[in-house]
Amino acid sequence: MITQLDHVVVGVPDLEAGIAWWTEQSGVGPAVGGPHEGLGTRNALASLGDSLYLEIMSVDPDQSATSPAREWLARLDRPRPFGWCFRCDDAETTHAALGAADVPAARIPMRRTRPDGEEIAWDLVLPAHDFGPVVPFLIDWGTTPSPARGAPTGCRLLAASPRHPDPEKVQALFDAMGLAERVEQGTRSGPLLRFETPRGQLTIEP
């Protein structure tokens, strides 16, 4: 059902500033991805391997649309882990399996136009919960190639460690979802992210 980690998301209030920050810290300049129409957000990407990538996400000032994601990003005062995503083989099957495991979830088709004009599409499966960004969401890329393949290279992910003030409750949800990751005690919700970059290790706290 759930195969492997697909990407990690770092939220920033402003994309240009976020790109400059990552470039300075890592030595690798992320490539602008494009807007998420209807969500009021946009992104930039950097590869972390053949099928794993970093997504830097921010408010899109050119959209009037609002969403919980946009509101959360607008409140940030520093780069923070916004979430993480695991790949699934088939969104429809995964959505049904989560329902059978008493994990309510929404299945949402998504599209984005890249800067080169090509439109890419994917399906998200979003578990319903109140635990914040510590709980990963799921993605089915279908026939769309992983964005990691065309993004700037040079960095890799060393660790993504889920943390939450109530790890036992979150762990129960992870177990129901079929995730092998272990949730650690933390003061805030989210995955602690640790990267290897050309300029050394970089850690981003929830």
Backbone as CSV, one residue per row, in Angstrom:
resi,resn,N_x,N_y,N_z,CA_x,CA_y,CA_z,C_x,C_y,C_z
1,MET,0.838,-1.200,0.000,0.000,0.000,0.000,0.874,1.251,0.000
2,ILE,1.696,1.428,1.047,2.598,2.568,1.144,4.007,2.062,0.863
3,THR,4.694,2.674,-0.083,5.955,2.105,-0.542,7.184,2.758,0.072
4,GLN,7.362,4.064,-0.100,8.590,4.701,0.382,8.382,6.196,0.516
5,LEU,9.318,6.830,1.216,9.265,8.277,1.370,9.433,8.935,0.009
6,ASP,8.553,9.874,-0.319,8.558,10.527,-1.625,9.210,11.906,-1.555
7,HIS,8.799,12.724,-0.589,9.419,14.032,-0.443,9.145,14.597,0.936
8,VAL,9.960,15.588,1.309,9.769,16.316,2.562,9.504,17.773,2.208
9,VAL,8.690,18.428,3.025,8.254,19.789,2.732,8.731,20.729,3.829
10,VAL,9.399,21.798,3.417,9.798,22.860,4.344,8.987,24.104,3.996
11,GLY,8.274,24.634,4.962,7.451,25.814,4.745,8.225,27.093,5.006
12,VAL,8.002,28.085,4.154,8.591,29.416,4.322,7.511,30.445,3.985
13,PRO,7.545,31.636,4.589,6.505,32.624,4.291,6.654,33.267,2.919
14,ASP,7.890,33.293,2.386,8.151,33.939,1.098,9.066,33.034,0.281
15,LEU,8.698,32.716,-0.962,9.452,31.734,-1.727,10.837,32.226,-2.110
16,GLU,10.938,33.473,-2.587,12.252,33.974,-2.983,13.227,33.972,-1.803
17,ALA,12.736,34.412,-0.643,13.581,34.399,0.551,13.933,32.970,0.954
18,GLY,12.964,32.043,0.783,13.217,30.652,1.115,14.247,30.018,0.201
19,ILE,14.185,30.333,-1.082,15.179,29.826,-2.024,16.567,30.356,-1.672
20,ALA,16.633,31.649,-1.357,17.922,32.247,-0.989,18.472,31.622,0.283
21,TRP,17.603,31.375,1.253,18.027,30.745,2.512,18.585,29.353,2.265
22,TRP,17.873,28.518,1.510,18.345,27.153,1.267,19.653,27.173,0.478
23,THR,19.748,28.050,-0.496,20.955,28.140,-1.308,22.156,28.511,-0.453
24,GLU,21.973,29.477,0.438,23.069,29.909,1.316,23.469,28.798,2.284
25,GLN,22.470,28.112,2.848,22.752,27.096,3.851,23.340,25.831,3.242
26,SER,22.882,25.461,2.046,23.245,24.166,1.469,24.255,24.240,0.340
27,GLY,24.275,25.366,-0.379,25.105,25.466,-1.563,24.427,24.978,-2.820
28,VAL,23.150,24.610,-2.736,22.379,24.137,-3.892,21.160,25.035,-4.056
29,GLY,20.988,25.599,-5.246,19.850,26.475,-5.506,18.643,25.711,-6.002
30,PRO,17.532,25.693,-5.261,16.326,24.989,-5.706,15.745,25.625,-6.970
31,ALA,15.047,24.819,-7.754,14.386,25.296,-8.963,12.926,25.600,-8.662
32,VAL,12.449,26.728,-9.175,11.033,27.075,-8.990,10.170,26.007,-9.635
33,GLY,9.160,25.540,-8.893,8.253,24.521,-9.410,7.048,25.138,-10.084
34,GLY,6.189,25.772,-9.286,5.001,26.396,-9.839,3.916,26.529,-8.788
35,PRO,2.765,27.122,-9.159,1.684,27.343,-8.207,0.802,26.116,-8.023
36,HIS,0.223,25.999,-6.844,-0.829,25.027,-6.580,-2.156,25.785,-6.660
37,GLU,-2.772,25.704,-7.813,-3.995,26.480,-8.035,-5.091,26.045,-7.067
38,GLY,-5.730,27.032,-6.464,-6.811,26.761,-5.529,-6.368,26.654,-4.084
39,LEU,-5.062,26.455,-3.859,-4.547,26.370,-2.494,-3.887,27.667,-2.044
40,GLY,-3.518,28.519,-3.020,-2.844,29.762,-2.671,-1.399,29.578,-2.297
41,THR,-0.765,28.500,-2.805,0.624,28.216,-2.471,1.439,27.986,-3.750
42,ARG,2.752,27.991,-3.615,3.662,27.683,-4.715,4.918,27.056,-4.132
43,ASN,5.815,26.534,-5.015,6.944,25.798,-4.468,8.209,25.931,-5.295
44,ALA,9.294,25.422,-4.729,10.579,25.237,-5.394,11.110,23.889,-4.940
45,LEU,11.935,23.249,-5.793,12.315,21.867,-5.553,13.822,21.673,-5.641
46,ALA,14.324,20.722,-4.850,15.715,20.267,-4.943,15.718,18.761,-4.754
47,SER,16.492,18.071,-5.566,16.557,16.614,-5.493,17.332,16.165,-4.259
48,LEU,16.862,15.071,-3.662,17.573,14.416,-2.564,17.974,12.997,-2.957
49,GLY,17.853,12.686,-4.242,18.149,11.349,-4.742,17.304,11.065,-5.973
50,ASP,17.352,9.820,-6.462,16.655,9.478,-7.698,15.146,9.681,-7.621
51,SER,14.543,9.383,-6.483,13.089,9.496,-6.362,12.675,10.130,-5.041
52,LEU,13.531,10.998,-4.501,13.254,11.688,-3.247,13.658,13.142,-3.417
53,TYR,12.822,14.044,-2.938,13.145,15.457,-3.144,12.648,16.321,-1.993
54,LEU,13.207,17.522,-1.955,12.800,18.566,-1.020,11.853,19.521,-1.736
55,GLU,10.739,19.821,-1.098,9.812,20.838,-1.592,9.811,22.010,-0.616
56,ILE,10.189,23.178,-1.108,10.066,24.403,-0.313,8.760,25.062,-0.731
57,MET,7.866,25.248,0.218,6.523,25.738,-0.096,6.253,27.062,0.601
58,SER,5.550,27.961,-0.106,5.245,29.269,0.457,3.873,29.728,-0.012
59,VAL,3.448,30.820,0.555,2.277,31.538,0.055,2.542,31.995,-1.368
60,ASP,1.512,31.931,-2.218,1.605,32.456,-3.585,0.891,33.806,-3.624
61,PRO,1.608,34.920,-3.721,0.975,36.239,-3.692,0.124,36.526,-4.926
62,ASP,0.276,35.720,-5.975,-0.500,35.936,-7.189,-1.854,35.237,-7.169
63,GLN,-2.132,34.504,-6.098,-3.427,33.835,-5.968,-4.249,34.488,-4.861
64,SER,-5.529,34.596,-5.104,-6.435,35.091,-4.066,-7.006,33.954,-3.232
65,ALA,-6.829,32.717,-3.703,-7.368,31.559,-2.990,-6.731,31.427,-1.616
66,THR,-7.522,30.937,-0.671,-7.004,30.688,0.660,-7.228,29.232,1.016
67,SER,-6.473,28.745,1.971,-6.561,27.356,2.421,-5.866,27.266,3.765
68,PRO,-6.093,26.173,4.526,-5.353,26.006,5.779,-3.840,26.020,5.574
69,ALA,-3.371,25.455,4.443,-1.934,25.450,4.171,-1.410,26.866,4.006
70,ARG,-2.113,27.684,3.237,-1.675,29.067,3.025,-1.661,29.838,4.342
71,GLU,-2.681,29.656,5.161,-2.758,30.373,6.429,-1.614,29.967,7.357
72,TRP,-1.275,28.673,7.371,-0.177,28.190,8.214,1.140,28.783,7.735
73,LEU,1.361,28.787,6.432,2.596,29.324,5.878,2.738,30.818,6.153
74,ALA,1.636,31.538,6.093,1.678,32.989,6.302,2.068,33.347,7.734
75,ARG,1.893,32.430,8.666,2.212,32.712,10.069,3.658,32.381,10.434
76,LEU,4.399,31.788,9.529,5.754,31.357,9.859,6.698,32.537,10.068
77,ASP,7.633,32.366,11.005,8.674,33.367,11.207,10.054,32.797,10.899
78,ARG,10.103,31.544,10.462,11.352,30.881,10.074,10.992,29.654,9.243
79,PRO,11.943,29.106,8.490,11.684,27.848,7.784,11.381,26.733,8.783
80,ARG,10.298,25.989,8.520,9.899,24.891,9.403,9.428,23.710,8.576
81,PRO,9.613,22.489,9.082,9.027,21.339,8.389,7.513,21.499,8.297
82,PHE,7.001,21.496,7.078,5.569,21.668,6.838,4.878,20.321,6.682
83,GLY,5.658,19.288,6.399,5.089,17.961,6.253,6.047,17.031,5.553
84,TRP,5.589,15.816,5.364,6.357,14.828,4.618,5.378,13.889,3.963
85,CYS,5.821,13.223,2.898,4.904,12.498,2.035,5.490,11.149,1.643
86,PHE,4.662,10.111,1.747,5.042,8.778,1.311,4.312,8.424,0.022
87,ARG,4.992,7.675,-0.825,4.403,7.237,-2.086,3.504,6.023,-1.842
88,CYS,2.405,5.973,-2.549,1.542,4.799,-2.517,1.346,4.291,-3.948
89,ASP,1.084,2.996,-4.073,0.961,2.373,-5.391,-0.271,2.847,-6.137
90,ASP,-1.378,3.009,-5.427,-2.639,3.356,-6.064,-3.489,4.126,-5.061
91,ALA,-3.837,5.370,-5.403,-4.556,6.229,-4.459,-5.917,5.650,-4.087
92,GLU,-6.621,5.103,-5.060,-7.960,4.566,-4.785,-7.888,3.387,-3.824
93,THR,-6.965,2.463,-4.080,-6.812,1.297,-3.211,-6.344,1.700,-1.820
94,THR,-5.391,2.642,-1.773,-4.878,3.103,-0.486,-5.957,3.803,0.323
95,HIS,-6.753,4.629,-0.344,-7.847,5.326,0.330,-8.826,4.319,0.935
96,ALA,-9.154,3.278,0.178,-10.078,2.257,0.677,-9.467,1.481,1.843
97,ALA,-8.167,1.171,1.748,-7.500,0.425,2.812,-7.445,1.224,4.111
98,LEU,-7.201,2.529,4.004,-7.204,3.361,5.202,-8.588,3.392,5.840
99,GLY,-9.619,3.492,5.010,-10.979,3.456,5.542,-11.264,2.159,6.267
100,ALA,-10.798,1.049,5.712,-11.001,-0.250,6.350,-10.253,-0.354,7.667
101,ALA,-9.164,0.426,7.810,-8.390,0.441,9.054,-8.878,1.519,10.014
102,ASP,-10.061,2.074,9.742,-10.657,3.131,10.572,-9.821,4.396,10.597
103,VAL,-9.166,4.679,9.470,-8.429,5.932,9.309,-9.144,6.747,8.239
104,PRO,-9.985,7.716,8.630,-10.666,8.531,7.612,-9.665,9.349,6.822
105,ALA,-9.913,9.480,5.535,-8.977,10.206,4.677,-9.730,10.768,3.479
106,ALA,-9.144,11.789,2.878,-9.692,12.384,1.658,-8.748,12.069,0.504
107,ARG,-9.322,11.771,-0.647,-8.534,11.576,-1.868,-8.753,12.791,-2.759
108,ILE,-7.647,13.473,-3.136,-7.756,14.743,-3.842,-6.881,14.722,-5.099
109,PRO,-7.477,14.886,-6.282,-6.667,15.010,-7.497,-6.034,16.394,-7.569
110,MET,-4.772,16.469,-7.986,-4.034,17.722,-8.036,-3.397,17.899,-9.407
111,ARG,-3.185,19.170,-9.778,-2.474,19.511,-11.025,-1.617,20.746,-10.774
112,ARG,-0.518,20.835,-11.534,0.343,22.013,-11.458,1.010,22.217,-12.804
113,THR,1.132,23.480,-13.218,1.824,23.798,-14.458,3.255,24.192,-14.141
114,ARG,4.215,23.483,-14.710,5.623,23.781,-14.482,6.028,25.041,-15.243
115,PRO,7.172,25.631,-14.883,7.622,26.836,-15.604,7.798,26.629,-17.101
116,ASP,8.055,25.378,-17.539,8.206,25.122,-18.969,6.868,24.942,-19.677
117,GLY,5.764,25.093,-18.923,4.429,24.999,-19.505,3.809,23.626,-19.441
118,GLU,4.571,22.605,-19.059,4.019,21.258,-18.968,3.162,21.122,-17.720
119,GLU,1.993,20.511,-17.885,1.111,20.273,-16.748,1.357,18.877,-16.204
120,ILE,1.532,18.774,-14.899,1.703,17.481,-14.254,0.523,17.241,-13.314
121,ALA,0.226,15.967,-13.075,-0.945,15.607,-12.276,-0.586,14.484,-11.309
122,TRP,-1.277,14.460,-10.175,-1.074,13.420,-9.178,-2.298,13.364,-8.278
123,ASP,-2.393,12.332,-7.464,-3.464,12.187,-6.480,-2.866,12.194,-5.084
124,LEU,-3.497,12.935,-4.193,-3.114,12.939,-2.786,-4.127,12.139,-1.973
125,VAL,-3.655,11.495,-0.925,-4.515,10.874,0.080,-4.137,11.512,1.413
126,LEU,-5.095,12.237,2.000,-4.831,13.017,3.202,-5.590,12.429,4.390
127,PRO,-4.905,11.746,5.322,-5.585,11.245,6.523,-6.147,12.407,7.343
128,ALA,-7.315,12.208,7.907,-7.957,13.228,8.748,-7.478,13.060,10.192
129,HIS,-6.955,14.133,10.775,-6.435,14.070,12.139,-6.220,15.496,12.640
130,ASP,-5.866,15.602,13.941,-5.585,16.902,14.551,-4.170,16.953,15.117
131,PHE,-3.269,16.153,14.574,-1.923,16.038,15.134,-0.911,16.963,14.479
132,GLY,-1.282,17.655,13.411,-0.347,18.574,12.772,0.569,17.882,11.773
133,PRO,1.681,18.539,11.405,2.528,18.056,10.312,3.351,16.816,10.629
134,VAL,3.249,16.273,11.830,3.974,15.044,12.139,3.433,13.860,11.339
135,VAL,2.152,13.887,10.986,1.538,12.772,10.261,1.743,12.973,8.757
136,PRO,2.366,12.010,8.078,2.596,12.195,6.646,1.318,12.047,5.836
137,PHE,1.333,12.643,4.652,0.269,12.397,3.685,0.826,11.481,2.610
138,LEU,-0.019,11.058,1.689,0.356,10.054,0.700,0.134,10.585,-0.702
139,ILE,0.940,10.092,-1.651,0.857,10.570,-3.021,0.931,9.405,-3.999
140,ASP,0.140,9.510,-5.054,0.186,8.578,-6.175,0.484,9.410,-7.419
141,TRP,1.680,9.245,-7.974,2.083,10.031,-9.130,1.517,9.501,-10.441
142,GLY,0.969,8.307,-10.418,0.451,7.755,-11.663,1.552,7.635,-12.702
143,THR,1.342,8.232,-13.870,2.336,8.183,-14.952,3.290,9.383,-14.926
144,THR,3.109,10.291,-13.980,3.981,11.468,-13.883,5.315,11.084,-13.261
145,PRO,6.437,11.395,-13.907,7.755,11.084,-13.313,7.968,11.867,-12.018
146,SER,8.751,11.317,-11.126,9.060,12.011,-9.883,9.744,13.341,-10.172
147,PRO,9.313,14.431,-9.527,9.987,15.722,-9.694,11.458,15.687,-9.290
148,ALA,11.871,14.679,-8.533,13.273,14.574,-8.122,14.198,14.437,-9.321
149,ARG,13.689,13.890,-10.411,14.551,13.584,-11.553,15.015,14.827,-12.294
150,GLY,14.273,15.900,-12.203,14.663,17.100,-12.929,15.092,18.247,-12.043
151,ALA,15.158,18.010,-10.728,15.484,19.081,-9.787,16.991,19.144,-9.543
152,PRO,17.502,20.315,-9.101,18.935,20.443,-8.816,19.413,19.421,-7.793
153,THR,20.583,18.860,-8.035,21.115,17.797,-7.190,22.226,18.316,-6.277
154,GLY,22.684,17.451,-5.370,23.803,17.785,-4.502,23.532,17.565,-3.029
155,CYS,22.255,17.439,-2.654,21.883,17.226,-1.252,21.242,15.854,-1.094
156,ARG,21.280,15.350,0.127,20.550,14.116,0.419,19.973,14.187,1.824
157,LEU,18.924,13.418,2.037,18.252,13.386,3.332,18.901,12.332,4.216
158,LEU,19.347,12.735,5.398,19.935,11.802,6.345,18.885,11.212,7.280
159,ALA,17.897,12.028,7.662,16.894,11.546,8.616,15.644,12.404,8.537
160,ALA,14.513,11.758,8.756,13.237,12.435,8.964,12.601,11.763,10.171
161,SER,12.679,12.423,11.322,12.285,11.819,12.596,11.007,12.477,13.106
162,PRO,9.869,11.758,13.081,8.606,12.351,13.532,8.608,12.630,15.033
163,ARG,8.148,13.830,15.402,8.117,14.231,16.810,6.790,14.895,17.130
164,HIS,6.327,14.663,18.366,5.033,15.216,18.788,4.974,15.229,20.312
165,PRO,4.246,16.197,20.903,4.120,16.227,22.369,3.407,15.003,22.944
166,ASP,2.571,14.312,22.143,1.871,13.105,22.598,2.192,11.962,21.641
167,PRO,3.411,11.429,21.708,3.845,10.451,20.706,3.032,9.169,20.685
168,GLU,2.494,8.751,21.820,1.760,7.484,21.853,0.492,7.553,21.009
169,LYS,-0.224,8.656,21.077,-1.440,8.787,20.273,-1.107,8.848,18.783
170,VAL,-0.052,9.567,18.441,0.344,9.643,17.038,0.840,8.289,16.559
171,GLN,1.557,7.568,17.402,2.060,6.252,17.016,0.917,5.297,16.677
172,ALA,-0.186,5.403,17.399,-1.341,4.551,17.110,-1.862,4.802,15.701
173,LEU,-1.858,6.065,15.272,-2.280,6.393,13.915,-1.266,5.872,12.900
174,PHE,0.019,6.044,13.179,1.057,5.508,12.288,0.869,4.002,12.095
175,ASP,0.637,3.290,13.195,0.460,1.840,13.123,-0.751,1.480,12.276
176,ALA,-1.840,2.216,12.440,-3.048,1.949,11.656,-2.818,2.206,10.182
177,MET,-1.951,3.173,9.865,-1.639,3.501,8.475,-0.640,2.532,7.854
178,GLY,-0.007,1.715,8.693,0.996,0.785,8.186,2.372,1.391,8.044
179,LEU,2.642,2.469,8.781,3.947,3.129,8.730,4.879,2.521,9.770
180,ALA,6.119,2.257,9.375,7.083,1.637,10.282,7.791,2.646,11.169
181,GLU,7.691,3.933,10.857,8.415,4.965,11.605,7.933,5.029,13.053
182,ARG,8.863,5.360,13.956,8.547,5.488,15.379,8.503,6.958,15.758
183,VAL,7.458,7.359,16.434,7.242,8.758,16.822,7.964,9.037,18.139
184,GLU,8.740,10.106,18.160,9.499,10.489,19.340,8.838,11.670,20.049
185,GLN,9.181,11.830,21.321,8.693,12.969,22.101,9.306,14.252,21.555
186,GLY,8.480,15.282,21.424,8.962,16.569,20.962,8.065,17.679,21.457
187,THR,8.566,18.895,21.472,7.772,20.019,21.956,6.785,20.509,20.905
188,ARG,7.062,20.238,19.607,6.169,20.668,18.528,5.958,19.514,17.564
189,SER,4.861,19.603,16.813,4.524,18.562,15.855,5.306,18.745,14.555
190,GLY,5.856,17.642,14.052,6.505,17.674,12.754,7.674,16.726,12.677
191,PRO,8.163,16.470,11.467,9.379,15.669,11.336,10.618,16.545,11.483
192,LEU,11.541,16.129,12.342,12.842,16.781,12.368,13.601,16.302,11.137
193,LEU,14.100,17.246,10.339,14.752,16.916,9.077,16.245,17.201,9.163
194,ARG,17.045,16.224,8.748,18.492,16.401,8.737,19.022,16.063,7.347
195,PHE,19.785,16.993,6.772,20.286,16.857,5.408,21.810,16.856,5.384
196,GLU,22.359,16.179,4.388,23.769,16.311,4.036,23.831,17.197,2.813
197,THR,24.619,18.274,2.880,24.700,19.224,1.780,26.169,19.491,1.447
198,PRO,26.455,20.141,0.320,27.839,20.495,0.008,28.487,21.388,1.056
199,ARG,27.682,22.035,1.885,28.222,22.902,2.932,28.102,22.298,4.326
200,GLY,27.894,20.989,4.392,27.797,20.309,5.668,26.374,19.923,6.016
201,GLN,26.214,19.400,7.222,24.893,18.969,7.650,24.011,20.157,8.002
202,LEU,22.718,19.995,7.699,21.734,21.035,7.967,20.536,20.372,8.640
203,THR,20.142,20.877,9.798,19.005,20.338,10.545,17.919,21.390,10.641
204,ILE,16.673,20.971,10.373,15.526,21.865,10.470,14.571,21.286,11.507
205,GLU,14.373,22.030,12.575,13.538,21.584,13.689,12.074,21.922,13.437
206,PRO,11.144,21.089,13.947,9.704,21.418,13.854,9.395,22.746,14.540
